[in-house]
Every structure is written in structure tokens, then in C-alpha cells.
Amino acid sequence: MQKTLKLFSAGLLAGLVAFTSGCGSDNERPAGTLISISAQGEASRAPDTANLSTGVITEADNSKEAMRANAEQMDKLMQAIKKAGIDDKDVQTSGISLNPRYDYQPNREREIVGYQARNTVNITVRKLDELSKVIDALTAEGANQLHGPSFSIAEPEPLLAEAREKALEQARARAESYAKSLGTKVRRIVSISEGSHGGMPRPMMRAEMAVAKDSASTPIAPGESSVSVNMELVFELED
């Protein structure tokens, strides 16, 4: 049976672990030194999708009136969303709430002085060149709550493929470097495992907005979105 002696080297980059295999009769198992290397590749491009949350907050003396006013204003907002060309599948209610408003006075029990109703929807905008107009249309039709936007890439696989190639190139270069230092050469890749994540987080714009029909168009800067691929590769070295 093949015997394996693990050689641990402190301070090596990328979580290097080297271990040497002894002689054996099993030809399927690596016979040389094995090196495990961690590598990461990243790729970026301009996003093509924006997600934002918008809605209406209304207040009234009683709960029924607060909900009624909210429903009326929210109906106008939903019509504006539809008119802006947002598909039904890209609009989803994310929350409806009704809460009392209290008057707090020292040495007195709190007293309900009114109610606040809130209705919020998440929308996806797939034409970023129209995002500014969409936001302006929402606020013009009564949206007084706006969170976002956050940007992403609708089809990230081509970008992931680019990041994957970069990770492989990085791992190969590191393996060649260690092989040169050890006086050996890279024979083959024994195994590959991959993890990935997309859409590097971006700060969310949060604002309580008032109706502003005559204001300038809302400026938008999408920047770039990134995806990254993390790999663990095992290389076999030979003399």
C-alpha cells in the first residue's frame, strides 16, 4: 500500500500544503509530490439590472383612514410602475404594515394620537438607461419611500467563466513557482473544487422622498459589478 508523508510548510501563500507519496504498486494514485493551492479569480463589468424598494407611508387620525389613504396613493404608484414599463413579474409586494403613533408625555400613560400605514414593493429594472426616469416617475406619483438601487448582472455565467480562467491561471503559476523552487516540474492537476459568489455588495441608497415633479432628473451611477471564483486545486509534481 502506498504510504503518504505529509509535509507542512508554515507561511506559504494560498494555504499551501505539500506532501510526498512513497513508492507503491497502485498506478492510479499519484506517485510524486502533491501540492494543494488556493486561488481566486475575479471579473467585472457594468451591471445590467437594478433592484429597488419603493412604497407609500400615510398617516391619519384613525386606522381605517390611514389604510384608505395608503391604498389610494399606492394604487397611483402601481399604475406609475406599470406605465414605466416594469413587467408584472418584476414587481413584488414586500411588506404592508399599520402601526399606532403615540404621544409620550412625562408622568403620563402613552396615548394613541394617530396611525401610520405603510405599503412597500420591490421592483426590478432591466433597462438601466431608464432607471433615472423610473425613479422620478415613482416619486412624482406619490412614492415617499425609496430604498436602493442595488445593481447586479442578470446572466453572470459568462463573467464567472472569465473569473474561473483567471483562478486557474493563478493556481498554475503558483504551482510552477513551487515546482521550480523544489527542483521539480508540474505533471498534472489531481483535483479541483470550486466555490463562487457574484454581485459584490454595493452600498444601498436610502431616502424618504417627497413629491418633486419639477426637480432635476435623479442622477444614477451604476459603476461595475464583480463576481469571483474560489478554487482549491491539487497538483502532482514529478522529478
C-alpha positions as CSV (number, residue, x, y, z in Angstrom):
1,M,0.0,0.0,0.0
2,Q,1.2,3.4,-0.9
3,K,2.4,5.4,2.1
4,T,2.0,9.2,2.3
5,L,4.1,11.5,4.3
6,K,2.6,15.0,4.7
7,L,5.0,17.9,4.7
8,F,3.6,21.0,6.3
9,S,5.4,24.3,5.5
10,A,4.4,27.4,7.5
11,G,4.0,30.8,5.9
12,L,3.4,29.6,2.4
13,L,1.0,31.6,0.3
14,A,-2.5,30.4,-0.7
15,G,-2.8,27.8,2.0
16,L,0.0,25.6,0.6
17,V,0.1,22.1,1.8
18,A,2.8,19.8,0.3
19,F,3.0,16.1,0.9
20,T,5.2,13.4,-0.7
21,S,4.0,10.0,-1.7
22,G,6.2,6.9,-1.4
23,C,6.6,4.0,-3.7
24,G,3.6,1.8,-4.4
25,S,2.1,-0.6,-6.9
26,D,-1.2,1.3,-7.3
27,N,-0.7,3.2,-10.6
28,E,-3.9,5.2,-10.2
29,R,-2.6,7.0,-7.2
30,P,-0.1,9.9,-7.6
31,A,3.5,8.9,-7.1
32,G,5.0,12.3,-6.8
33,T,4.7,15.3,-4.5
34,L,1.2,16.7,-4.2
35,I,0.7,20.5,-3.7
36,S,-2.7,22.0,-2.7
37,I,-3.2,25.6,-3.7
38,S,-6.0,28.1,-3.2
39,A,-6.6,30.6,-5.9
40,Q,-9.2,33.3,-6.6
41,G,-10.2,34.9,-9.9
42,E,-12.4,38.0,-10.2
43,A,-14.1,39.6,-13.2
44,S,-16.1,42.8,-13.5
45,R,-18.4,44.5,-15.9
46,A,-21.1,47.1,-16.0
47,P,-24.3,45.8,-14.4
48,D,-27.5,45.4,-16.5
49,T,-30.1,45.1,-13.7
50,A,-31.2,47.3,-10.8
51,N,-33.4,46.4,-7.8
52,L,-35.0,48.9,-5.6
53,S,-37.7,49.1,-3.0
54,T,-40.4,51.8,-3.1
55,G,-43.7,52.5,-1.4
56,V,-46.0,54.8,0.4
57,I,-46.3,55.9,4.0
58,T,-49.5,57.6,5.1
59,E,-50.8,58.9,8.4
60,A,-54.3,59.6,9.7
61,D,-56.2,60.0,13.0
62,N,-57.7,56.5,12.8
63,S,-56.6,53.2,11.3
64,K,-59.3,53.0,8.7
65,E,-58.5,56.4,7.2
66,A,-54.7,55.7,7.3
67,M,-55.2,52.4,5.3
68,R,-57.7,54.0,2.9
69,A,-55.3,56.9,2.1
70,N,-52.5,54.5,1.7
71,A,-54.5,52.3,-0.7
72,E,-55.4,55.3,-2.9
73,Q,-51.8,56.5,-3.1
74,M,-50.4,53.1,-3.6
75,D,-52.8,52.4,-6.5
76,K,-51.4,55.5,-8.2
77,L,-47.9,54.3,-7.6
78,M,-48.6,50.8,-9.0
79,Q,-50.1,52.5,-12.1
80,A,-46.9,54.5,-12.4
81,I,-44.8,51.4,-12.2
82,K,-46.8,49.7,-14.9
83,K,-46.6,52.8,-17.1
84,A,-42.8,52.9,-16.7
85,G,-42.7,49.5,-18.5
86,I,-41.9,47.3,-15.5
87,D,-43.3,43.8,-16.1
88,D,-45.7,42.3,-13.5
89,K,-43.1,39.5,-12.8
90,D,-40.6,42.2,-11.7
91,V,-43.0,43.7,-9.1
92,Q,-43.5,42.1,-5.7
93,T,-45.1,43.3,-2.5
94,S,-42.5,43.1,0.3
95,G,-44.5,44.5,3.2
96,I,-47.7,46.0,4.5
97,S,-48.0,47.4,8.0
98,L,-50.2,49.5,10.2
99,N,-48.9,51.0,13.4
100,P,-50.3,53.4,16.0
101,R,-48.5,56.6,16.7
102,Y,-48.1,57.5,20.4
103,D,-47.8,60.7,22.3
104,Y,-45.3,60.3,25.1
105,Q,-45.6,62.7,28.0
106,P,-43.7,62.6,31.3
107,N,-45.6,61.0,34.2
108,R,-48.5,60.1,31.9
109,E,-49.6,57.0,30.1
110,R,-48.8,57.0,26.4
111,E,-51.7,58.0,24.2
112,I,-52.5,57.0,20.7
113,V,-52.7,60.1,18.5
114,G,-52.9,58.5,15.1
115,Y,-51.9,55.7,12.8
116,Q,-49.3,55.1,10.2
117,A,-49.9,52.8,7.2
118,R,-47.0,51.5,5.0
119,N,-47.0,49.5,1.8
120,T,-43.7,48.6,0.1
121,V,-42.9,46.8,-3.2
122,N,-39.7,45.5,-4.7
123,I,-39.2,46.2,-8.3
124,T,-36.5,45.1,-10.9
125,V,-35.5,47.5,-13.6
126,R,-33.9,45.7,-16.6
127,K,-33.2,48.8,-18.7
128,L,-30.7,50.8,-16.7
129,D,-30.7,53.7,-19.1
130,E,-34.3,54.2,-17.9
131,L,-33.7,53.8,-14.2
132,S,-33.5,57.5,-13.5
133,K,-36.8,58.2,-15.3
134,V,-38.4,55.3,-13.4
135,I,-37.3,56.7,-10.0
136,D,-38.5,60.2,-11.0
137,A,-41.9,58.8,-12.1
138,L,-42.4,56.9,-8.8
139,T,-41.7,60.0,-6.7
140,A,-43.9,62.1,-9.0
141,E,-46.8,59.8,-8.4
142,G,-46.6,59.8,-4.6
143,A,-43.8,57.4,-3.6
144,N,-42.4,58.8,-0.3
145,Q,-40.2,55.8,0.5
146,L,-37.3,54.6,-1.7
147,H,-34.5,52.1,-0.8
148,G,-31.8,51.3,-3.3
149,P,-30.9,50.8,-6.0
150,S,-28.7,47.7,-5.9
151,F,-27.1,46.6,-9.1
152,S,-26.5,43.1,-10.5
153,I,-25.8,41.1,-13.6
154,A,-28.8,39.1,-14.9
155,E,-26.7,36.4,-16.6
156,P,-23.5,36.0,-14.6
157,E,-22.2,32.7,-16.1
158,P,-20.0,34.3,-18.9
159,L,-18.4,36.5,-16.3
160,L,-17.9,33.5,-13.9
161,A,-16.2,31.7,-16.8
162,E,-13.8,34.6,-17.1
163,A,-13.1,34.6,-13.4
164,R,-12.6,30.8,-13.4
165,E,-9.9,31.1,-16.1
166,K,-8.1,33.7,-14.0
167,A,-8.2,31.5,-11.0
168,L,-6.8,28.6,-13.0
169,E,-4.0,30.7,-14.4
170,Q,-3.1,32.0,-10.9
171,A,-3.1,28.4,-9.5
172,R,-0.9,27.1,-12.3
173,A,1.6,30.0,-11.9
174,R,1.9,29.3,-8.2
175,A,2.3,25.6,-8.8
176,E,5.0,26.3,-11.3
177,S,6.8,28.6,-8.9
178,Y,6.8,26.0,-6.1
179,A,7.9,23.3,-8.5
180,K,10.8,25.4,-9.6
181,S,11.9,26.1,-6.0
182,L,11.7,22.3,-5.3
183,G,13.7,21.4,-8.5
184,T,10.7,19.5,-10.0
185,K,8.0,20.2,-12.6
186,V,4.2,20.1,-12.6
187,R,2.9,16.9,-14.0
188,R,-0.9,17.3,-13.8
189,I,-3.9,18.5,-11.8
190,V,-5.2,15.8,-9.5
191,S,-8.3,17.5,-8.3
192,I,-10.3,20.8,-8.4
193,S,-13.0,22.1,-6.2
194,E,-14.8,25.4,-6.7
195,G,-16.8,28.0,-4.8
196,S,-18.1,31.2,-6.3
197,H,-20.1,34.2,-5.4
198,G,-21.5,37.0,-7.5
199,G,-22.5,40.6,-7.2
200,M,-20.0,42.2,-4.9
201,P,-22.1,44.1,-2.4
202,R,-22.7,47.8,-3.0
203,P,-23.9,50.4,-0.5
204,M,-27.7,51.0,-0.7
205,M,-29.1,54.4,-1.1
206,R,-31.8,55.0,1.4
207,A,-34.1,58.0,1.5
208,E,-37.5,59.3,2.5
209,M,-38.6,61.2,-0.6
210,A,-41.2,63.9,-1.1
211,V,-43.1,64.5,-4.4
212,A,-40.9,66.6,-6.7
213,K,-42.4,66.9,-10.2
214,D,-40.3,69.9,-11.2
215,S,-36.9,68.7,-9.8
216,A,-34.0,67.7,-12.0
217,S,-33.7,64.1,-13.1
218,T,-32.2,61.8,-10.4
219,P,-28.5,61.0,-11.2
220,I,-27.6,57.3,-11.3
221,A,-24.0,55.8,-11.4
222,P,-24.2,52.0,-11.9
223,G,-20.4,51.5,-11.8
224,E,-19.3,47.9,-12.1
225,S,-20.5,44.6,-10.6
226,S,-18.0,41.8,-9.8
227,V,-18.1,38.1,-9.5
228,S,-15.3,35.9,-8.0
229,V,-14.5,32.2,-8.1
230,N,-12.5,30.5,-5.3
231,M,-10.7,27.3,-6.2
232,E,-8.8,24.6,-4.4
233,L,-6.5,22.7,-6.7
234,V,-4.2,19.8,-6.1
235,F,-1.2,19.5,-8.4
236,E,1.1,16.5,-8.8
237,L,4.8,17.3,-9.1
238,E,7.4,15.0,-10.6
239,D,11.2,15.0,-10.8
